[in-house]
């Protein structure tokens, strides 16, 4: 079965209704939900909490059926113009068989989150062809550290790139296709990419996909794993020791993935222990050099407040020599 053609969702606008769901773990502090609603409301959005947003079953935010039901309901609801995951944690991979991918494709809208949301985002890309957004969950989105990145990718600019295919969503009042050049996600010339390091120089063009490394590996050998041929793969993780990062790269290598990719973007792999952090940094350098494709490290992607927002599935260009990553403007 061939992959569905890509669909680019309309961007958000002030006054839109935003759905907030918890597809994985519940918040550590229940009052976080009220704080999120207040913050989004202050920005001019209207908030529609998921029916089961406040549920808790141990380390999960409700049963699999309840968590999937909130996602399916938001995509089917014509009033909801965008969906944010409350937080990550664990559990989104459990609901992949319960998602209504046909309805998701018929009702394209921004789905935003990161960490454990990697599993859902890649599954939605594979099964529905919808470009989603790897970036701040609702618990951290539109904070002072990342409000500019959120506005730029989710709200401002022209709406979606021109392209082939008849299944693009109607433009309506959501803007016109861009006729301009690429949109830079980060570069060493801007504040976001000031710390980006070239590992293997060169240029690569391809579909941009990836996310949290641990969650991506859970999809291998499942119907939800993407086609990695020629892609620009971006990876990040947090709290993992160097030997585990090494093991995940070994898994990708043994699965034949690393020999297929065209470019590599390493985001933040943070660890609280400085000695362990040094080992991780050395591991990432060694692995990227071994893979041999154009690659950069220390990209502004990962578990930190200033992370950028990355459109999963968009066509991209990596210039490892200048430390820049760009997409077709949309």
Residue pairs with C-beta under 8 A, 6 or more apart in sequence:
3 126
3 129
3 227
4 105
4 127
4 128
4 129
4 167
5 129
5 164
5 165
5 167
6 129
6 130
6 131
6 163
6 165
6 313
7 105
7 108
7 128
7 129
7 130
7 131
7 167
7 168
7 169
8 108
8 131
8 159
8 160
8 161
8 168
8 169
8 314
8 330
9 82
9 108
9 109
9 110
9 111
9 130
9 131
9 160
9 169
10 81
10 108
10 109
10 110
10 159
10 160
10 169
10 172
10 174
10 175
11 110
11 154
11 155
11 156
11 157
11 159
11 174
11 175
12 18
12 45
12 81
12 82
12 110
12 154
12 155
13 81
13 155
13 174
14 43
14 44
14 45
15 44
15 45
15 46
16 45
16 46
16 81
16 82
17 45
17 46
17 47
17 48
17 79
17 80
17 81
18 40
18 45
18 46
18 47
18 48
18 80
18 81
18 82
18 83
18 84
19 48
19 49
19 50
19 70
19 73
19 74
19 77
19 80
19 82
19 83
19 84
20 33
20 36
20 37
20 40
20 47
20 48
20 49
20 50
20 53
20 83
20 84
20 85
20 86
20 138
21 50
21 52
21 53
21 67
21 70
21 71
21 74
21 83
21 84
21 85
21 86
22 50
22 52
22 53
22 55
22 61
22 62
22 67
22 70
22 85
22 86
22 87
23 61
23 67
23 68
23 70
23 71
23 85
23 91
23 92
23 95
23 113
23 116
23 117
23 120
24 60
24 61
24 67
24 85
24 87
24 88
24 89
24 90
24 91
24 92
24 116
24 117
25 59
25 60
25 61
25 87
25 88
25 89
25 90
25 91
25 116
26 55
26 56
26 60
26 61
26 62
26 89
27 33
27 86
27 87
27 139
30 54
32 86
32 87
32 139
33 49
33 53
33 54
33 86
36 47
36 86
36 138
36 139
37 47
37 49
39 142
39 143
40 47
40 138
40 142
41 47
43 142
48 74
48 77
48 79
48 80
50 70
50 73
50 74
51 66
51 69
51 70
51 73
52 61
52 62
52 66
52 67
52 69
52 70
53 61
53 70
53 86
55 61
55 62
55 63
55 66
56 62
57 63
59 89
59 90
59 91
60 67
60 90
60 91
60 94
61 67
61 86
61 89
61 91
64 91
64 94
64 95
64 98
65 98
67 91
67 92
67 95
68 95
68 98
68 99
71 83
71 95
71 99
71 120
72 98
72 99
72 100
72 103
74 80
74 83
74 109
75 83
75 100
75 103
75 104
75 107
75 109
76 100
76 103
76 107
78 107
80 109
81 109
81 110
82 109
82 110
82 111
82 112
82 154
83 109
83 110
83 111
83 112
84 112
84 113
84 137
84 138
84 141
85 92
85 111
85 112
85 113
85 117
85 120
85 137
85 138
86 137
86 138
86 139
87 115
87 137
87 138
87 139
88 113
88 114
88 115
88 116
88 117
88 137
88 212
89 115
89 116
90 116
91 116
92 116
92 117
92 119
92 120
92 215
93 116
93 119
93 120
93 215
93 218
93 219
95 120
96 119
96 120
96 123
96 222
96 224
99 120
99 123
99 124
99 127
101 123
101 124
101 127
101 128
102 128
104 124
104 127
104 128
104 130
105 128
105 129
105 130
108 130
108 169
110 132
110 133
110 154
111 120
111 121
111 124
111 130
111 132
111 133
112 132
112 133
112 135
112 136
112 137
112 138
112 141
112 154
112 309
113 120
113 121
113 133
113 134
113 135
113 136
113 137
113 138
114 134
114 135
114 136
114 137
114 211
114 212
114 303
114 307
115 137
115 211
115 212
115 215
115 238
115 303
116 212
116 215
117 134
117 137
117 211
117 215
118 134
118 210
118 211
118 212
118 215
118 216
119 215
119 216
119 218
119 219
119 224
120 132
121 132
121 133
121 134
121 211
121 312
122 209
122 211
122 216
122 219
122 224
122 225
122 226
122 312
123 219
123 224
124 130
124 132
125 131
125 132
125 209
125 226
125 312
125 313
126 223
126 224
126 225
126 226
127 223
127 224
129 167
129 313
130 313
131 311
131 312
131 313
131 314
132 311
132 312
132 313
133 153
133 154
133 309
133 310
133 311
133 312
134 210
134 211
134 234
134 301
134 309
134 310
134 311
134 312
135 141
135 146
135 149
135 150
135 153
135 307
135 308
135 309
135 310
136 142
136 143
136 146
136 149
136 150
136 307
136 309
140 146
140 305
141 150
142 150
143 305
145 305
145 306
146 305
146 306
146 307
146 308
149 192
149 306
149 307
149 308
149 309
150 309
152 309
153 308
153 309
153 311
154 309
157 178
157 183
157 329
157 330
158 175
158 176
158 177
158 178
158 180
158 329
158 330
159 171
159 174
159 175
159 176
159 177
159 178
159 330
160 168
160 175
160 177
160 178
160 330
161 177
161 178
161 314
161 315
161 328
161 329
161 330
162 177
162 178
162 179
171 177
177 330
178 328
178 329
178 330
180 329
181 329
182 317
182 326
182 327
182 328
182 329
183 326
183 327
183 328
183 329
183 330
184 190
184 324
184 325
184 326
185 192
185 308
185 310
185 316
185 325
185 326
185 327
186 192
186 193
186 196
186 299
186 300
186 308
186 323
186 324
186 325
187 193
187 196
187 322
187 323
187 324
187 325
188 194
188 196
188 322
188 323
188 324
189 322
189 324
192 300
192 306
192 308
193 299
193 300
193 323
193 324
193 325
195 298
195 300
196 296
196 297
196 298
196 299
196 300
196 323
196 324
197 296
197 297
197 298
197 323
198 295
198 296
198 320
198 321
198 323
199 264
199 266
199 284
199 285
199 288
199 289
199 295
199 296
199 297
199 320
200 264
200 288
200 289
200 291
200 292
200 293
200 294
200 295
200 320
201 294
201 320
201 321
202 293
202 294
202 320
202 321
203 294
203 317
203 318
203 319
203 320
203 321
204 232
204 262
204 263
204 293
204 294
204 317
204 318
204 320
205 232
205 262
205 315
205 316
205 317
205 318
206 230
206 231
206 232
206 261
206 262
206 263
206 315
206 316
207 230
207 231
207 232
207 313
207 314
207 315
207 316
208 231
208 232
208 234
208 310
208 311
208 312
208 313
208 314
208 315
208 316
208 325
208 327
209 226
209 231
209 232
209 233
209 234
209 312
209 313
210 216
210 231
210 233
210 234
210 235
210 265
210 312
211 234
211 235
211 236
211 312
212 235
212 236
212 237
213 235
213 236
213 237
213 240
213 245
213 248
214 237
214 240
214 248
216 235
217 248
217 251
217 252
219 225
219 226
220 251
220 255
220 257
221 255
228 257
228 260
228 261
229 260
230 260
230 261
230 262
231 260
231 261
231 262
231 263
232 261
232 262
232 263
232 264
232 265
232 316
232 318
232 325
233 261
233 263
233 264
233 265
234 264
234 265
234 266
234 267
234 299
234 301
234 310
235 264
235 265
235 266
235 267
236 266
236 267
236 268
236 269
236 301
236 302
236 303
237 245
237 248
237 269
237 302
238 268
238 269
238 270
238 271
238 302
238 303
239 270
239 271
239 272
240 248
240 269
240 271
240 280
241 271
241 276
241 279
241 280
242 276
242 279
242 280
242 282
242 283
245 269
245 280
245 283
245 284
246 283
246 287
249 258
249 283
249 287
252 258
253 259
258 291
261 291
261 293
262 293
262 294
263 293
263 294
263 295
263 318
263 320
264 288
264 291
264 293
264 294
264 295
264 296
265 295
265 296
265 299
265 301
265 318
265 325
266 284
266 288
266 295
266 296
266 297
266 298
266 299
267 298
267 299
267 300
267 301
267 302
267 307
268 298
268 299
268 300
268 301
268 302
268 303
268 304
268 307
269 280
269 281
269 284
269 302
270 277
270 302
270 303
270 304
271 277
271 280
281 297
284 297
285 297
288 295
288 297
294 318
294 319
294 320
295 318
295 320
296 318
296 320
296 323
296 325
299 325
300 306
300 307
300 308
301 307
301 308
301 310
311 327
311 330
314 327
314 328
314 330
315 327
315 328
316 325
316 326
316 327
316 328
317 325
317 326
317 327
318 324
318 325
319 325
319 326
